[in-house]
Amino acid sequence: MYSISHQLYLEVWGRLMSAIGRKEYFSGSVTCIVEDTECRLTCTLIVVRNHDRESEGRMAEIEKIIPVWWEFHTTIGGQELLNDFSFRELLYIAL
């Protein structure tokens, strides 16, 4: 079993935030490579933003993310490995 590190959660979060941008709905994938492991998060999300705090030129802060569906794959040398990824943990670390 491939153990997802705190650092990998942060890397996935950063890529996910870049992919979401200003959207309030996201459906797609983000990929990163850590050492010899390819990691891919594919998900459909509802992004709830706080528009009350939105200022001119800045996007509204994310209040919460509701995962509709997700899967996380880890692959080493073309071989897929089970992993202990948790979307709840991703949100806990990031938000």
N, C-alpha and C positions, 0 to 999 in steps of 0.2 A: 504494500500500500504506500502510495506517495503522500507524504505529509506536507500540507500547505503551510508555509512559514508566514510569519507576520509581515516580513518584507515582501513576499509574493502577493499577499492580500493588498498591500499598499500599491504595488506595481499595477495589479489588475484594476484597482480603484482608479488610479490616475488615468489609465487608458480608457476606462469606461466613462469617466467624466469628460474626457476629450471627445469621445464618440457621441455622448449625449448632447453636449453643447448647450443650446438654449431650448432644446425640445422638452415637451411635456409627455412624450411617448417615445419609447425606443424599442426597436426590434432589430437585432443584429448580433455581430460577434466582435470580440476584441481578442487579440493574440499577443503573447509575449514569449520570449525564450529566456529561460533561466538556466545558466550553465548548459547542460545537454538536454534539457527538458523543454518541449514545446507545450505551452498551456493555452487553452482556448475557452473563453466563456461565451456561450451563445445564450441570449436571453431576450425576453419581451418584458418591458417594464413600464409602469405608469410612474411618472415623475411629478410629485406634488410640490409646487413652488409657493413661496410666501410673497405674493405680489405687493403686499402692504409695505414691505421693506425695500422694494425695488426703487432704485434711484436712476436718474437720467444717465444713460450710457453704461449702466451696469445691469446684468441680468438678475432676475429675482433669485434669491437663495433657495436651495432645495430644502424643503421641510421634511419630506420623507420620500422613499422609493418603495413602490409596491411591486414585488416580482410576480408576474403573471405565470411565467414559465422560465426555467433556466436549466442549463446543463454545463458542466465543467469537465473538460477533457485534458488529460496529461499524457504525453507521448514521448518516449525515449527510443531513438533509433528505429522509428516506425512501429514500435510496439506500444499499444495503449495500456496504461496502468490505472488501476483503481486509485482513487484519492479521497481525502477527507475534507474536501472543500465544503464550506457551509455559507450560504448566502447571508444567513443571519449574522455569522461572524464577520463577513465582509462589511455589512452595514454597521455593526458594532464598532469595528476598528475605525471605519472611515467617518461615520457621522457622530 
